[in-house]
Amino acid sequence: MRKKLRLGEFQQLGFEVSIALKPELGVDALDHFLDEFIVDAIERNNLAFGGGTDSGFITTWKRGSTSEAHRTIVEHWLTQRHEVVSVKLGPLVDAWYPKPQGNEGLFESR
């Protein structure tokens, strides 16, 4: 039952991401950025992203948890992009049963 409910040793961790992009980005540039983000930072690392253009949640594509290494990969990819003004990454949290919190759990880069 714990496996089906993803509890205990079957818990899955993920993290929030908030991205501030340059306001002058056009629609085509934004689409290009998002396509590259999904392919290079997310899919290439067997991750999944749910969200919009400015924030979302990242977890693994299959069962399992994201790690600090995943956070570092995503943070590095985003901070190297000229379209990005700032990045905030949240701590690793339970992907299925998150505790309610405001933006105080996000850590800013850049």
BELRA-V222819 format. One record per residue. N is the residue number from 1. RES is the residue in three letters. PSI is psi in whole degrees, -180 to 180 (none if undefined). Layout:
<<N:RES:PSI> <N:RES:PSI>>
//
This chain:
<<1:MET:-38> <2:ARG:-35> <3:LYS:-46> <4:LYS:-35> <5:LEU:-4> <6:ARG:51> <7:LEU:162> <8:GLY:-127> <9:GLU:-9> <10:PHE:8> <11:GLN:143> <12:GLN:130> <13:LEU:149> <14:GLY:-176> <15:PHE:152> <16:GLU:151> <17:VAL:138> <18:SER:127> <19:ILE:126> <20:ALA:119> <21:LEU:159> <22:LYS:131> <23:PRO:-22> <24:GLU:3> <25:LEU:132> <26:GLY:174> <27:VAL:-44> <28:ASP:-43> <29:ALA:-39> <30:LEU:-45> <31:ASP:-44> <32:HIS:-45> <33:PHE:-49> <34:LEU:-40> <35:ASP:-47> <36:GLU:-39> <37:PHE:-48> <38:ILE:-45> <39:VAL:-52> <40:ASP:-44> <41:ALA:-33> <42:ILE:-69> <43:GLU:-40> <44:ARG:-24> <45:ASN:18> <46:ASN:40> <47:LEU:168> <48:ALA:144> <49:PHE:131> <50:GLY:126> <51:GLY:-156> <52:GLY:-156> <53:THR:-18> <54:ASP:-11> <55:SER:160> <56:GLY:-169> <57:PHE:137> <58:ILE:133> <59:THR:-179> <60:THR:155> <61:TRP:-43> <62:LYS:-179> <63:ARG:143> <64:GLY:-179> <65:SER:151> <66:THR:165> <67:SER:175> <68:GLU:-32> <69:ALA:-40> <70:HIS:-44> <71:ARG:-43> <72:THR:-43> <73:ILE:-48> <74:VAL:-45> <75:GLU:-46> <76:HIS:-45> <77:TRP:-47> <78:LEU:-42> <79:THR:-16> <80:GLN:-7> <81:ARG:134> <82:HIS:-20> <83:GLU:-18> <84:VAL:129> <85:VAL:-46> <86:SER:160> <87:VAL:137> <88:LYS:128> <89:LEU:134> <90:GLY:168> <91:PRO:166> <92:LEU:127> <93:VAL:164> <94:ASP:122> <95:ALA:-20> <96:TRP:-28> <97:TYR:63> <98:PRO:146> <99:LYS:137> <100:PRO:135> <101:GLN:160> <102:GLY:-157> <103:ASN:0> <104:GLU:-16> <105:GLY:-5> <106:LEU:143> <107:PHE:131> <108:GLU:141> <109:SER:153> <110:ARG:none>>
//
